[in-house]
Amino acid sequence: MAVKYESQVRAPLIEGNKDYHQVTEDIIRPIEAPPSLLWWIGFLISVGLLLFGVYSVYREVTYGVGQWNLHKTVGWGWDITNFVWWVGIGHAGTLISAILLLFRQGWRTGVNRAAEAMTIFAVMCAGQFPIWHMGRVWMAFFVLPYPNTRGVLWPNFNSPLLWDVFAIGTYFTVSLLFWYTGLLPDLATVRDRARLKWRKRMYGVLSFGWTGSTKHWQRHESLSLVLAGLSTPLVLSVHTVVSFDFATSVIPGWHTTIFPPYFVAGAIFSGFAMVQTLLVVTRKVLHLEEYITIEHIEVMNKVIVLTGSIVGIAYLTELFMAWYSQNPYEGWAFMENRANPFSPYGWAYWLMMSCNVISPQIFWFRRMRRNLVVTFFMSVIVNIGMWFERFVIIVTSLYRDYLPSSWSTYYTPTIWEIGFYLGTFGLFFTCYFLFSKFFPVIAVAEIKHILKKSGEQYKKKMDQVERKPVEEFYQETHVTHH
Amino acid sequence: MAVKKYVVGCFKEEDALFNAVKRVRLAGYKMHDVYTPFPLHGLDKAMGLRDTSIHTAGFIYAISGTTLSLGFMTWVFTADWPLNIGGKPHFALPAWIPIMFETTVLFAAVGMVLTFCYLCQLAPFVKKHHFHLRATDDLFVMVIECTEKTDENEVVSFFNNLGAIEVNVQRAVTGWWLGRYDKEQQLFDQKRETVNV
């Protein structure tokens, strides 16, 4: 067996005095205990929001898109803003589970399960918006290329909106498969520990009869690696395609080549913020501070300050290009409709700037990165900022078109537009509450895999070994069966 | 399904398990399988298992997805229903790259997961014999199949000498069947046992 080694410079990823059984106990105990009062309150609030969302959508389907304040020129408003916002949030989960797996980042094991779940729920929420935005939603299946009786009309494969259907559909499917194959061994652990009949039965079905056979693990490892390799370009492609919805048009403010990388960076930025929002609370409530440590929080805050700054550079580049291109329409869209603080939506632009670019700079300070209150507060601020980014892109490019006579209309949402958005929060948190109650929120098998390398007491032991003379070190690290 | 007899040895430490795998192979016992709570790198090599080729299957699914979507879009826009979209060419390859990429990933992922489930015989409502419940918690469980030549007691003491913390002998069928984990099922009749020990 190879020497399990991780530099002493790195802080342990699993704190406390743990063995394999203790890991199982710590992570699976919340599933076996009855839900707390706090859980019920949160869950019922989420269900309430979800029901309000269902009613808002019901109104929109029954009375038409006129229930929303969309109008001529602002044909995309809160709906598409929310769509892009939710899809972006999903990106952090795939980044953690796939890209960081390829980069061999050990700290991902503490947070990947919850982040992947977040991805799936966020994409579910995102998908609602383009679907219900269609108005005549019963014709939504027209986007699928199937032999039909409409003179065999096919969808337009050259359209970015159809690319989006494929991108989001694939993204959801692949994320779900990746997440669930990773869950199988942990569900089997829950099943084998279960004493209650219904629990044994339920997790028996969910775990697909997983045994832990070596051959199965070998295939599982290979499958995870390839799925990570596939998800990595996939996640970059998804927000690229979302940005194509805008970039391939000729609307001033949208028609720029910077959009794909700028959107992807923004997506990861907002996604990590949402991971922080969820995990700062989850680790506290489920007592998982030893697995999701301050180190994890700090690393993610570093990602936030990096991606926030990339987004900031993109904002400045857009402004520069608007001036440098000397295109009067582009210049007007940026200098007048967005950056001018006294224009109707100038407040939204500067809110976006301060939330996304200025405030995350606080994370240059280590003390701030390791402060949970600051982290939680900033994670909410970042997501407000990222919501306004999409709002600014969509609405400020649309509300003043080429016909100044239609400029007088200022777009504000109706209660049903807001209700629909709140409803997706309900959907998201209902799913997350159910997930945190019935599934292990940390990948148990993966934590066990890194325990002897990154666990606190194993690192201490290794530190003692390292300080010994070379001969003794050799004796201790080269075990008998070599 | 045939009923066979197995000797089950449980180990607490990876080092002891790796040592046991090596000794069992040297002794020439028939190793049925090793069940572990998490993937142990190098265990497959130590047991002499060949590499999995599931990634090759994935590659085949991937290129099927690419060619299928490219072929389909070509047929739709050049043969079945050529549509003039802004005067652009009917065969608009650059515009099809996003969809070709997405179908490549979709086919590879779905195909590989289905292949994985098929090879490992995993599905909802499938039940299997589990030699030790703690194999998914904290024990490394090695299972040796008893053949006509195997002396069961010899294997038991062999395991004890290797530092197994728990050793027992079980009769089991190793396939899968449709069943529920909350019910004890006797799938086989003890009288019809086929192995003589």
Contacts between the chains, C-beta under 8 A, distances in Angstrom:
chain1	res1	chain2	res2	distance
A	1	B	14	6.5
A	1	B	15	6.5
A	1	B	18	5.3
A	1	B	42	6.3
A	2	B	41	7.5
A	2	B	42	6.9
A	19	B	138	6.8
A	20	B	37	6.4
A	20	B	137	7.0
A	20	B	138	3.6
A	21	B	137	6.0
A	21	B	138	4.1
A	24	B	37	7.9
A	24	B	137	5.0
A	24	B	138	6.7
A	145	B	72	7.3
A	145	B	76	7.4
A	152	B	80	6.7
A	152	B	81	6.4
A	153	B	81	7.0
A	154	B	76	4.7
A	154	B	77	7.9
A	154	B	80	7.3
A	154	B	81	5.9
A	156	B	83	7.4
A	156	B	85	6.6
A	157	B	73	4.8
A	157	B	76	7.1
A	157	B	77	6.7
A	157	B	92	7.9
A	157	B	95	7.0
A	157	B	96	5.8
A	157	B	99	5.9
A	158	B	85	5.6
A	158	B	88	7.2
A	158	B	92	5.3
A	158	B	95	4.2
A	158	B	96	7.6
A	160	B	98	7.9
A	162	B	99	7.4
A	163	B	98	4.1
A	163	B	99	6.0
A	163	B	102	7.6
A	166	B	98	7.0
A	166	B	99	5.0
A	166	B	102	4.2
A	166	B	103	7.0
A	166	B	106	8.0
A	167	B	98	6.7
A	167	B	102	5.5
A	169	B	102	7.7
A	169	B	106	7.7
A	170	B	102	4.4
A	170	B	103	7.5
A	170	B	105	5.6
A	170	B	106	4.4
A	173	B	106	6.2
A	173	B	109	6.9
A	173	B	110	6.7
A	174	B	105	6.2
A	174	B	106	6.9
A	174	B	109	4.4
A	177	B	109	5.5
A	177	B	110	6.9
A	177	B	113	4.8
A	178	B	109	7.5
A	181	B	113	6.1
A	181	B	116	7.0
A	184	B	122	7.0
A	185	B	37	7.7
A	185	B	38	7.4
A	185	B	136	6.9
A	188	B	136	4.8
A	189	B	37	7.1
A	189	B	136	4.3
A	189	B	137	6.1
A	191	B	136	7.7
A	191	B	181	5.9
A	192	B	130	6.9
A	192	B	133	4.4
A	192	B	134	7.5
A	192	B	135	7.7
A	192	B	136	4.7
A	192	B	137	6.7
A	193	B	133	7.7
A	193	B	137	6.8
A	197	B	182	4.4
A	198	B	182	7.3
A	200	B	181	4.8
A	200	B	182	4.2
A	201	B	180	5.4
A	201	B	181	6.0
A	201	B	182	4.1
A	203	B	181	7.3
A	204	B	127	6.9
A	204	B	180	6.1
A	204	B	181	2.9
A	204	B	182	6.9
A	205	B	124	4.9
A	205	B	125	5.9
A	206	B	124	7.3
A	208	B	117	7.0
A	208	B	122	3.9
A	208	B	123	5.6
A	208	B	124	6.0
A	208	B	126	6.2
A	209	B	121	7.3
A	209	B	122	5.9
A	209	B	123	7.2
A	209	B	126	3.8
A	209	B	127	5.8
A	209	B	128	4.7
A	209	B	176	6.0
A	210	B	122	6.4
A	210	B	136	7.6
A	211	B	35	5.8
A	211	B	128	5.5
A	211	B	130	6.2
A	211	B	135	7.2
A	212	B	35	4.3
A	212	B	36	5.5
A	212	B	37	6.2
A	212	B	135	5.0
A	212	B	136	5.5
A	212	B	141	7.9
A	213	B	33	5.1
A	213	B	34	7.6
A	213	B	35	5.9
A	213	B	120	7.5
A	214	B	33	6.3
A	214	B	34	4.8
A	214	B	35	7.5
A	214	B	36	6.6
A	214	B	40	7.6
A	214	B	43	5.4
A	214	B	44	5.7
A	214	B	47	6.1
A	214	B	49	6.7
A	215	B	33	7.3
A	215	B	44	7.2
A	215	B	49	5.9
A	215	B	52	7.8
A	215	B	120	7.6
A	216	B	120	4.6
A	216	B	122	7.8
A	217	B	36	6.6
A	217	B	38	7.8
A	217	B	39	4.1
A	217	B	40	7.6
A	217	B	43	7.9
A	217	B	44	7.8
A	218	B	39	7.5
A	218	B	44	4.6
A	218	B	49	6.5
A	218	B	51	7.8
A	218	B	52	5.3
A	219	B	52	4.8
A	219	B	54	5.3
A	219	B	116	5.6
A	219	B	119	6.1
A	219	B	120	6.2
A	220	B	39	6.8
A	220	B	116	7.2
A	220	B	120	7.9
A	221	B	39	5.2
A	222	B	52	5.0
A	222	B	54	5.1
A	222	B	55	5.5
A	223	B	54	6.0
A	223	B	112	5.9
A	223	B	113	7.0
A	223	B	116	5.0
A	225	B	55	7.8
A	226	B	54	7.5
A	226	B	55	5.1
A	226	B	58	5.0
A	226	B	108	7.4
A	226	B	112	6.3
A	227	B	109	6.0
A	227	B	112	7.1
A	227	B	113	7.9
A	230	B	58	8.0
A	230	B	62	7.9
A	230	B	105	5.0
A	230	B	108	5.6
A	230	B	109	5.7
A	231	B	105	7.9
A	233	B	101	7.4
A	233	B	105	7.5
A	234	B	102	7.7
A	234	B	105	4.9
A	237	B	98	6.9
A	237	B	101	5.9
A	237	B	102	7.0
A	241	B	98	5.5
A	244	B	98	7.4
A	445	B	37	6.4
A	445	B	38	4.1
A	445	B	39	7.4
A	446	B	38	7.1
A	448	B	37	5.9
A	448	B	38	4.3
A	449	B	38	4.7
A	449	B	39	6.5
A	452	B	14	7.8
A	479	B	15	5.1
A	480	B	15	7.6
A	480	B	19	6.4
A	481	B	15	7.1
A	481	B	18	5.3
A	481	B	19	4.2
A	481	B	22	5.5
